[in-house]
Amino acid sequence: SLFRTVDRAKFDVIVVSPRNHFLFTPLLASTTVGTLEFRSIIEPIRSSVKFRDERHFHLSEAVRVSIDEKVVWCRSVIEPSNLYPISYDNLVVAVGAVPNSFGIPGVETNAFFLKELADARAIRNRIIINFELAVQPGRTKEQMRRLLHFVIVGGGPTGVEFGAELHDFIKQDISKMFAMEMKDVRVSLVEASQILPSFDRKLQRFAEKRIQQREKMELLKAAVTEVRRDEIVLSDGKIVPCGLTVWAAGIAPRPFTLSLDVPKTRQNQILVDSHLRVKGDASGSMFALGDCAAVDGNFMPPTAQVGHYSGRSVLFTCR
């Protein structure tokens, strides 16, 4: 919203991003099962907006900031050895976050995340492969049940939404192609405490009720202590065989966010004031928004609506 609103005829807007497209993350779960196609939730940066100078877009990642010198150091994603500075008058940090594995063994190597387009493609491919493997000759009953058991770890918005999308996909589409195997299909949502913790209690109860009403879906209230290739281990010692584990248990700051020498929350989010200005920056020219930031004393839900209006707010403050 910030990029679309700013008058690029009056201002030089330089964008540094490791990907060349905008991604509408709230709809990512829908692409894993084909409700939406991948191209429907992305928009190429160069073709969606007109830069005053084609060199104002950098397919790079920011690695550090010299706040006193007002310089951002960037590394090209195409040529990683190319490290270069970009000076700024106003800096907006909107780098988002990465999935949080909480240091649990096996998460990074055996689980699927749902944060980028490539993640959604990988999940969709694994779902299809598992059903095809289940009907091939030589499969035992136990192997079939494992392949057709899909586990989602994390009861936040991403986990709940993906679970609902997967359940509906299996019930409405997969059931027509693999009718004989439907009795072995199961979707498990694993959450140690309360699902949708940032939402109203009424919504939490409604979501739990809907999960319980779904024939092929269950809610497991437990913590995961290890993720293996074909199973997960719960805190009570129970081993749950599965053919797919999707990890949606929370987010963590990017290395770039951690590198910034500014005040942060306990979760290492950048502390900003009510105008989204970074605390600790005396010049008032550094802003942060989105998952990488937190407004001091005022919790803002991590929704697309908040992100949209945050971008507009930064623009008005810069003026």
Stockholm file with secondary structure:
# STOCKHOLM 1.0

chainA/1-319         SLFRTVDRAKFDVIVVSPRNHFLFTPLLASTTVGTLEFRSIIEPIRSSVKFRDERHFHLSEAVRVSIDEKVVWCRSVIEPSNLYPISYDNLVVAVGAVPNSFGIPGVETNAFFLKELADARAIRNRIIINFELAVQPGRTKEQMRRLLHFVIVGGGPTGVEFGAELHDFIKQDISKMFAMEMKDVRVSLVEASQILPSFDRKLQRFAEKRIQQREKMELLKAAVTEVRRDEIVLSDGKIVPCGLTVWAAGIAPRPFTLSLDVPKTRQNQILVDSHLRVKGDASGSMFALGDCAAVDGNFMPPTAQVGHYSGRSVLFTCR
#=GR chainA/1-319 SS CHHHHSCTTTSCCCEEESSSEEECGGGHHHHTTTSSCGGGGEEEHHHHSCCSSGGGEEEEEEEEEETTTTEEEEEESSSTTCEEEEECSSEEECCCEEECCTTCTTHHHHCEECSSHHHHHHHHHHHHHHHHHHTSTTCCHHHHHHHTEEEEECCSHHHHHHHHHHHHHIIIIIHHHCGGGGGGCEEEEECSSCSSTTSCHHHHHHHHHHHHHCTTEEEECCCEEEECSSEEEETTSCEEECSEEEECSCEEECHHHHHCCSCBCTTCCEEECTTCBBTTCTTSCEEECGGGEEETTCCCCCCHHHHHHHHHHHHHHHC
#=GC SS_cons         CHHHHSCTTTSCCCEEESSSEEECGGGHHHHTTTSSCGGGGEEEHHHHSCCSSGGGEEEEEEEEEETTTTEEEEEESSSTTCEEEEECSSEEECCCEEECCTTCTTHHHHCEECSSHHHHHHHHHHHHHHHHHHTSTTCCHHHHHHHTEEEEECCSHHHHHHHHHHHHHIIIIIHHHCGGGGGGCEEEEECSSCSSTTSCHHHHHHHHHHHHHCTTEEEECCCEEEECSSEEEETTSCEEECSEEEECSCEEECHHHHHCCSCBCTTCCEEECTTCBBTTCTTSCEEECGGGEEETTCCCCCCHHHHHHHHHHHHHHHC
//
